């Protein structure tokens, strides 16, 4: 047993070193660069310059505005739906409770393509309104640089995160408290405001934090709308200046610090303290069966939200089948073709990017499974001091903006030992004459999606008795053999589910792909979609077809993961 503890401690040290090198160090380089003077030393000059420059200041304000509006929109959408799902029975509840999570598999980066055809000045919505005689001239809903279009598509993509957290929080409430308030004459609104909301506030805050950070640092969607005056896009445009300017470091550092400050402020203002009875319901909550009319209203509410979330992506499907130029001043395309799908599988850039994404994502999954099994085993099966910290570190990539991580990896590639004349020159290179970002892309994909594998592994180990492992060891098997031959086969469904999630989301990773892959020969799918979308001719149509292939991949893998994990699937996305 003592030898096992020593091995476990050595493994944990190795895991801490892994997180130190590929999670903490890139973040540190980013912050350091923002506060470092041109000749070394500490300075606030670069940080203050972000707020002195009117363009950069405007970009920061817009990023905050998008995050606030998106988070508020997610709260407005998710709270009523979560209340209905947790407390009411209505027609189609089972189906809608599953469908409401569909937006998680619909990347807004892809949906933005479809929104152009829906909400553009001469798009489907304006054409329909003019045909109905409601307006005489089209209104550009994507005007003002696309601010509200970004909020719209981001809110309808991220609300499931808040929905899952709100549903879990509501399910853990003690109904006796509300019943007591009702008996004292409190109205439904007063009961919700004074009892329910304070009790579920910690869960709501956890979900709202992730939504805020993700929308605050979102890069792909603003790029698809050519919304340049927003901090993530300004950072993206400044990547190639990292060798000569500290401004990109300062911008990224400001974004990271702002995200942390918003979290702390929100925690102090909205987080509150959890009550002692939180998550300790004394009796089973009663589920109310709604009347026919109210049940139809509940069904309608879910249908409208799901329909709006899916609509941009349906538009992407239509675009992928539309003949070039056939969807202009019309409700639907006037001519159809399947050639773009052939182009998506034959275009030089498309084919190369698919192969690259398959390679990067597969290697990332192998990394995640190896690291995830080690972390899960230490967290669940051992009592080694520091395992809680290890568990927290494995979840940190959910909260750290992907844009910050990607920027940090670029910064790491510019430092010793990877620079010119250094021992590992050429192993990791993003901005050089002969870039080689493959290793960084694999690590970036792996670190970003590691939480899915860790949570899946932990869930499997918690369901598996440790006595089986102990019995095998008593019969002479080593711990490694016991884990390999008994434990891993028993949790294989969980490992496959986590691996599928990691693979599919890695295939459509945006920030890492856009920033780290600077040459076409290294482009993953998302970078190819963006590049094709920017090209004239059939580029946007081929990009749409590639986006449909990506959405299909996500759908298949998530369905497979849900079949394997059942009800525990939702826990992977709760924070």
Order of alpha helices (4+ residues) and beta strands (2+ residues): alpha-alpha-alpha-alpha-beta-alpha-alpha-alpha-alpha-alpha-alpha-alpha-alpha-alpha-alpha-beta-alpha-alpha-alpha-alpha-alpha-alpha-alpha-alpha-alpha-alpha-alpha-alpha
